[in-house]
Amino acid sequence: MKYTIMAFWLFSAGLAWGQEIEWPDTKYRPGDCITTIDPLWTWYGKAAIVAEIVYAQELEGFFYYIRIQNDPVWIGDLFAIKTIDDYTAKLTSCPP
């Protein structure tokens, strides 16, 4: 009985670890440069780079990891995909 329970647990764990995450459709891809179109946002008029699209387990969702230009450094943070898709525009080039 002990080995049956252990085998079932290992089988179940293997299924859970083997599951693929279904990635959402997004407006942007990593490497895209964007800017906000909302003048109320703190980074209005600045450029940002979509560094990555991530799944945050603690927040239970998908997010853009965005690096925002804040001279002389770039500051990174997570942003909700829908919010960024709705309130930003793609830039033709990234600033240096």
N, C-alpha and C positions, 0 to 999 in steps of 0.2 A: 504494500500500500504506500509506504514511504517513497519508493522509487517511482510509482505511478504519479503521485502528486508532484514530485520533483520534475519528472519528464513533462507533465502538463504545464508547469510553471515555465520551464525553459522554452517550450513550444510557444506559449502565449507571449513571453517576453520577446522572442525572436520575431513574431508577427508585428508586435508594436514597434520594435526598432527598425524593422524593414519597411514600414509604411513610408510612402513618399508624401511630401508636402505638396499640396496643390497651390502653386504660386498665383497671385492675382494678376489680372491685366493692369498694366500701369501706363501712364502717359510718357514717363521718362525711363531711361536706362542708366546704369552706372556710367559715369563719365560725362553725362549731359550737364551743361551749364544752364542755370535758370535764374530768374529774378522774380520777386513778388510783384504783383500788379495792384496790391492793396496798400495804399499809403499809410494805413494804421499799423502795419507790421513794422517791427523794430529794424528789420534789415531791408526796408524799402530803398531802392536805388543802389543796392549792393548786389554783387554776383554771388551765386552759390553753386557748388558742384554736388551732383548726386553721387555720393561715394559708393553706396550700396543699397540694396533692398534686403531687409532682414526680417526674420520672424522673431519677435520678442516673446519668449515663453511666459515671463512674468506679467506682461501686459496683454497676453493672449491675442496677438494680432500681428499684421505685417506693417512695416514702416519703412520710409525712406531714411537712410542715414545721410544727412546733408552737412557739408562743410560750407560755412558762410564766411565770405571775405569780411574781415574786421581788421583793417590795417594796423599793424604789420603782420598779423597772424590770421589763420583760418580757424574758426570755432566750429566744432561738430556737435550735432544733436539729432535725435530721432523726431520725425514728423509723420503724422497720419497721412497715408497715401491719398485719400480723397481730398483732404484739405490742400495739400500741395498741388494735386492735379487741378483743382478748381481755382486756386488763387495765385498761380504762377504762370510764367511764359518762358519758353526756351530761348536762350541767347544763341546767336550765330557763332560766337567764339568765347572762350574762357579767358579771363584776365590772367596775366602772369603771376 
